[in-house]
Structures are given as structure tokens and as C-alpha cells.
């Protein structure tokens, strides 16, 4: 199985981190690698709820998985346990067989002490047309952005 596994320590409590995982206003700020912009078209944050998100390259020379410079995917929330766990099943909107298939993203949150959260992410069933190295790099970048979005304000 083709998968990416990552961990990130976040300077925020689990509840704040979980909110950033399911709120469109936060998602557009973090769930996107550098050099891209994010649009949340649909997001119904409940088990069985649907989502549809587009990531567009800033560089017009980059080719998207869906159209021109854009990767669009749609999916559903399989499991949502506030403050603890999120599981979503997603698929790219594409006609390219190398990019098709349902992917599963599982994010687990755990207390890390001092009001911090340890996030564990597993992105499974990555299609063969997606480089695992690039997928990991994109996720690392996105999780760094998440860390900035949820960071505690300075006292």
C-alpha cells in the first residue's frame, strides 16, 4: 500500500487543532503546500458529510491533476471524533487512471503536555501517479502551516 506517514508537534490544545481541521476558514490557510492556493467549495463536517477542495498552482507552468493548474478532490468524512480523530476518504477529479482511486487520510490527535498536541497523519492508498516524496513534502509543508494557524498567541 502506498502511504505517507507524518507527525507534527503543535503548540495548541487538541480542541483548537481539531477545529482547524474542519473549519473552511482555517483549511484554506493550512491545507495547501507552498506555491498553491486553496478553495473550499463544499465542506459538511460531520460523519458522512461531503467535501470538495481545489488546490491551484501559483506557477502557470505547473500542470494540475484535474484541469490546467488545479488539483480538485472530493470526498467524505468517514469518522469525526472531536479533539481526537478525523478520517476522510478522498479522490481526485481526474480522467487519468494513474491518479484515480480513493485515498484515506487519518489524523489522530494526542496530548503532548503543556497544552500542546501531537498530530499523527497517515495518507493511505496514494495513487501511483502521485510521487510519494512530493506527497510527503506537500504534507510537511501543510502541517507546518497548520502549526502557525493554531499556535498559541503570545502572552
C-alpha positions in Angstrom: 0.0 0.0 0.0 1.4 3.4 -1.0 1.2 5.7 2.1 2.7 8.8 3.7 3.1 8.9 7.5 3.9 12.1 9.4 3.9 13.5 12.9 3.8 17.2 14.0 4.0 18.7 17.4 1.6 21.7 17.6 1.7 24.4 20.2 -2.1 24.3 20.8 -4.7 22.2 22.6 -6.4 19.4 20.7 -9.7 21.2 20.5 -8.1 24.1 18.7 -6.3 21.8 16.3 -9.4 19.8 15.6 -11.3 23.0 14.8 -8.7 23.9 12.2 -9.1 20.5 10.6 -12.8 21.0 9.9 -13.3 24.8 9.5 -13.2 26.1 5.9 -11.6 29.4 7.0 -8.7 27.6 8.6 -8.4 24.9 5.9 -7.7 27.5 3.2 -4.8 28.8 5.3 -3.1 25.5 6.0 -4.2 22.5 3.9 -2.2 23.7 0.9 1.5 23.3 0.0 3.6 26.4 -0.7 3.1 27.8 -4.2 -0.6 26.9 -4.3 -3.8 28.4 -3.2 -6.8 26.6 -1.7 -10.5 26.9 -2.3 -13.1 25.0 -0.2 -16.1 24.5 -2.5 -18.0 22.3 -0.1 -17.5 21.1 3.5 -20.0 19.4 5.7 -18.0 18.5 8.8 -20.0 15.5 10.1 -19.7 11.8 9.6 -20.9 11.1 6.1 -20.6 14.8 5.2 -19.1 15.7 1.9 -16.2 17.9 1.0 -14.7 19.3 -2.2 -11.5 21.2 -2.4 -9.3 22.7 -5.1 -5.6 23.4 -4.9 -4.3 25.7 -7.7 -0.6 26.2 -8.5 0.6 29.8 -8.5 3.1 29.0 -11.3 1.2 28.8 -14.6 3.8 26.3 -15.8 2.7 23.6 -13.3 0.2 21.1 -14.5 -2.7 20.1 -12.4 -4.2 16.7 -11.8 -7.8 17.9 -12.7 -7.5 20.8 -15.1 -4.8 23.2 -16.3 -3.1 24.2 -13.0 -5.5 22.8 -10.5 -5.9 19.6 -8.4 -9.5 19.2 -7.3 -10.6 16.4 -5.0 -13.9 15.4 -3.4 -14.6 13.1 -0.5 -16.5 12.4 2.6 -15.8 12.3 6.3 -15.7 8.7 7.4 -15.1 9.4 11.1 -15.0 12.5 13.2 -14.3 12.3 16.9 -13.9 15.9 18.1 -10.5 16.6 19.6 -9.2 13.1 18.8 -9.6 11.7 15.3 -10.6 12.6 11.7 -10.8 10.1 8.8 -11.7 11.2 5.4 -11.8 9.4 2.1 -10.9 11.4 -1.0 -10.4 11.0 -4.7 -9.1 13.4 -7.4 -11.5 14.6 -10.0 -9.5 13.3 -13.0 -9.7 11.0 -16.0 -6.0 9.9 -15.6 -6.1 6.3 -14.4 -2.7 6.8 -12.6 -4.3 9.4 -10.4 -7.7 7.7 -9.7 -8.8 5.8 -6.7 -10.0 6.5 -3.2 -7.3 7.7 -0.7 -7.8 7.7 3.0 -6.4 10.3 5.3 -6.4 9.6 9.1 -5.4 12.2 11.5 -5.1 11.4 15.2 -4.5 13.9 18.0 -3.0 13.3 21.4 -2.0 15.4 24.3 1.7 16.2 24.3 1.8 18.1 27.6 1.9 21.8 28.4 -1.2 22.4 26.2 0.5 21.0 23.1 -0.8 18.4 20.7 0.9 15.6 18.8 -0.7 15.1 15.4 -0.2 11.8 13.6 -1.3 11.7 10.0 -1.5 8.7 7.6 -2.3 9.3 3.9 -3.1 5.8 2.5 -3.8 4.5 -1.0 -1.9 7.3 -2.7 -2.4 6.8 -6.4 0.6 5.6 -8.4 0.7 8.8 -10.4 1.5 10.8 -7.3 5.1 10.8 -6.1 5.3 9.7 -2.5 8.3 12.0 -1.9 6.3 15.0 -3.3 3.2 13.9 -1.3 5.3 13.8 1.9 6.9 17.2 1.1 3.4 18.8 0.5 2.1 17.3 3.8 5.1 18.5 5.7 4.6 22.0 4.3 0.9 21.9 5.1 1.4 20.7 8.6 3.9 23.5 9.2 1.3 26.0 8.1 -1.2 24.2 10.5 1.2 24.8 13.3 1.3 28.5 12.6 -2.5 28.7 12.3 -3.2 27.1 15.6 -0.2 28.5 17.6 -0.9 30.0 20.9 -1.0 33.8 20.9 2.0 35.4 22.7 1.2 36.5 26.2 
